[in-house]
Amino acid sequence: MAEKEPLEPLAGAERDWDDLTPAIDDNDEAVAQRATADRLLRARRVESGLDSSEPTAISMGSPATRNAPVTGVSETPVDSMPLPEVRELLDESVAVAGEGSAPTLNSAADETEQSAPVAAVAATEAEERASARELAVEDRPRWLKLRQFLMGMAVPVLTLALAVRVVASSAFLWFAYHRPGFPADTYGMNTEERMRLGSYGLDYILNFAPASYLGALRNEKNVTWFLPSEVEHMTDVKVVMLITMTLAMILGLVAWMSSRTLKERAAGAVRRSLFAGSWATLALMAALGTLAFVGWERFFENFHHVFFPQGNWQFHASDTLIRLYPPQFWVDAGIAVALITLAITLLIMMLTWPTKLRKAREEKVAADRLELRRKLSSSVL
C-alpha cells in the first residue's frame, strides 16, 4: 500500500483556531468565556427543544487531544482536517488493525491502533465545534416581538387580577364593615352576622361549591337567606371570576415561559417589556378612574351590562345581597382595587426603570454576546 500524501488543512482552519484561542485556552478569562458560551448555547438549545441537561455546546477537549496528529499521515492536526477525511483515516486505521498486517505507513502497528481513538475523539469534537458555530451564527430569539408583547400584557392583567383577589376576601370585608362611616344594615343585621354571611358570599364566587353552598343558608326562622335569583346572580359572578382568574394565570405562565432564555440572548428585553407594561397599566387605570369619577352610577351599570348581560343583577334594598354589599361597599372596593394596582405598578416601574447602571449592564451583556458570536462564527462567515 503506497504511502498516503499529506492532506491539506481545511481552508481557514488556522484563522479559526486563532479566533477561538481566547475561548479555549486554559486561563481564567478563557474559563469565563467558555461558561458564557455554554449559557448562551444552552439557552439556544432549550428554545429549540433540544436536551440541555449537559453543557456540551463548547466542548473543546484537552490540549493533548484537540491537537494530536495522526501518526505517519500528516503533521496537520486531525481536528483542522475536513470531517470526511478524518473518518476516512479512522476507517483505514481500523481496517489495518483488524487485519493484523504490518503497517504500511511510517509508524508501528501499536501506534496505528492508538491513533484510532484519538481520531474518533477529534472527529466528535470537530462535529461539536461545527454545531456550536452554526448555533452561534443563527442565534436569534424566535418570536421576540410577540414574546415581549405577551410579557407586557401580563402586567396589567395580573396586577388587576391580584388586586381584585385581595378585595374579594374576608379580610377586606372586615375592614369595610369596621371602618368609620360604613352604613349599618337598616333591617337590623348585626356586624357579626354580616361578616358570616358576607364571607360565605365571597368564598362562593372563588370556590367550586354547588349553588346549595348559599341556597341552603337559613335564618333563625328557617327561611333561606338568599333568594334563588340572588344565588343565580352569584353563580354568574363565580363563572366570571373563575374564568378571569384562570385566563390571568395562563397569561402569566405564558409570559414566564416567554421570558426564558431572553436574559442571555436578548439583554434588556424582559425589563423593557415589564416597564412598558407598567406604563400601560397606569394608562388603563387613569382611563377607568376618570370614567368612574365622572359618573360612578353609570360606570357601575355599564360594568354589569358588559359582564352580566342577562340582567339579573338588580335587587331590592331588603334583599340579602344589598344588605351585605351595599353601594358604599362597591365604592370602597373600587378605591381599594385602584390603590393596590397603583402600588404594584409603581413597584414594577421602579424595579425596571432604565437607569444608567441597568442600561450599562445590558449593553455589556449584548456586547459580550456579539463578540462571542463573532469568534465562534468567524470560520463559517
Buried (B, 14 or more C-beta within 10 A) or exposed (E): EEEBEEBEBBEBBEEBBEBBEBBBBEEEEBEEBBEBBBBBBBBBBEBEEEEBEEBBBBBBBEEEBBBBBBBBBBEBBBBBBBBEBBBBBBEBBBEBBEEEEEBBBEBEEEBBBBBBEBBBBBBBBBEBBEBBBEBBBEBEBEEBEEBBBBBBBBBBBBBBBBBBBBBBBBEBBBBBBEEEEBEEBEEEBEBEBBBBBBBBBBBBBBEEEEBEBBBEBEEEEEEBBBBEBBBBBBBBBBEEBBEBBEEBEEBBEBBEEBBBBBBBBBBBBBBBBBBBBBBBBBEBBEEBBEBBEEEBEEBBEEBBEEBBEEEBBEBEEEBBBBBBBBEEBBBBBBEBBBEBBBEBBEEBBEEBEEEEEBEEBBEEBBEBBEEBBEBBBBBEE
